[in-house]
Amino acid sequence: MPDTYDVIVIGGGPGGYVAAIRAAQLGLRTACVEKRGSLGGTCLNIGCIPSKALLQSSEKYAEAQHALAQHGVKLAGVELDLATLMARKDKVVGENTRGVEFLFKKNKVDWVKGAARLVAAGRVAVTPMNGGEAQELGARSIIIATGSDIVPLPGVEIDEKTVVSSTGALSLPAVPKQLVVVGGGYIGLEMGSVWRRLGSAVTVVEFLDRITPGMDGELSKQLQRVLARQGFAFKLGTKVVAAERGKDGVTLTLEPAAGGAREELVSDVVLVAIGRRPYTEGLGLETVGVAADNKGRIIVDANFATNVPGIYAIGDVIAGPMLAHKASEEGVALVETLAGQKSHVNYGAIPAVIYTWPEVASVGQTEEELKAAGIAYKTGKFPFSANARARANGDTEGFVKILADERSDRVLGVHIIGPDAGTLIAEATLALEYGASAEDIARTCHAHPTLNEAVKEAALAAEGHALHI
């Protein structure tokens, strides 16, 4: 293994490993430093992938219990084998992380195992996790892609047993009778969905007066109504001020966010999911003078360069949505620029998905953002209850909403709650990327019968003439 590279990437998550692979494809001698025992970062190991595996398994369990009878499939004595469910999740994670390791070998990326620390511009010291002697490496370009970590809740200690983070929620040894989720964002609602389907009584405690802040308000309200019908309870505008462990579980002390009388809530398990923060601990940013903002995010310019020449940053450690695919796009754009190509990231066309059921997906601007900016827009909506494929599938919850500029008809935002919304949003993302109009989508032939026809019909509705409603 050489000690000098064209590019050293610190962090093997979706931003880092993708950047490393693309850099190697472009002919740059590349190393990726990762201290975890496997590649893939938080997303593949304790985030996106294991949570989706659990969501898929829990959906099938809930379907077997409640939904198959309408299709003429009658089952009796459906039982949950939690150990097998968890083993499948671990198998999925292992296959994905080994897949990244194979891609490193295929593309000749050196995986340097250990914790990286910046010692000077162009120099990185890597300490093996077994405590051996640090190895110093040099590179023309260093990319920081160390991702994010959970935000702790003041006064509430996470022990990953009765008070857990998303990591602990992925591996609970038994289905809790009562689960309290602190935080009404993506992670909390997804993990809450897993355990609700498996039998937990789930209560979501959210400081704000709505769940999924930042999402289009109409989608948030619809999602809350759907989850309430699934058995979720919500305490909005409420904060957790204390947590006390006892033999009967965890007793939370709650208080209205605006102030008022306190109440207690007892739960077997408490999931703290109030957000994530940049992870830069031990990187030596201060040593080399890399600047950060008041939220701990590394400050970069339009080309992801920090204030220190030769040091760059991407993903969760810089400003912007903390999404795996955003980090990957930044990694590709950065290394292509380093290789002399022209590349960019269109931050106006980055989709976001919540993998509850129904799924929720958005891209572009929300109605609230358009109103705040004073942009005149028109709206086209189409319900899945009027979509032939959704009816055939028995999944008619939700709708597609398209927001288009009132004068130019250019698509400004698309918001979907419904079956496979996370897949359907790709068409909308492409439309935003290429500056399509609602009419462009409306005049594009969509196969019948498909869920995608709901997107076409919403575009027709924006033009004032939906066909099937």
RAJO-V846680 format. One record per helix or strand. SS is the DSSP state (helix for helix, strand for strand). FROM is the first residue (numbers start at 1). TO is the last residue. If there is no record, write none. Layout:
# RAJO-V846680
SS | FROM | TO
SS | FROM | TO
This chain:
# RAJO-V846680
strand | 4 | 10
helix | 14 | 25
strand | 30 | 34
helix | 41 | 46
helix | 48 | 71
helix | 82 | 107
strand | 110 | 113
strand | 115 | 120
strand | 123 | 127
strand | 135 | 144
strand | 148 | 150
strand | 153 | 153
strand | 156 | 156
strand | 163 | 164
helix | 166 | 169
strand | 178 | 182
helix | 186 | 197
strand | 201 | 206
helix | 217 | 229
strand | 233 | 236
strand | 238 | 246
strand | 249 | 256
strand | 262 | 267
strand | 269 | 272
strand | 276 | 278
helix | 285 | 288
strand | 292 | 292
strand | 298 | 298
strand | 305 | 305
strand | 311 | 313
helix | 315 | 317
helix | 324 | 338
helix | 347 | 349
strand | 352 | 354
strand | 359 | 364
helix | 367 | 373
strand | 377 | 383
helix | 384 | 386
helix | 388 | 393
strand | 399 | 405
strand | 410 | 418
helix | 421 | 433
strand | 437 | 437
helix | 438 | 442
helix | 453 | 462
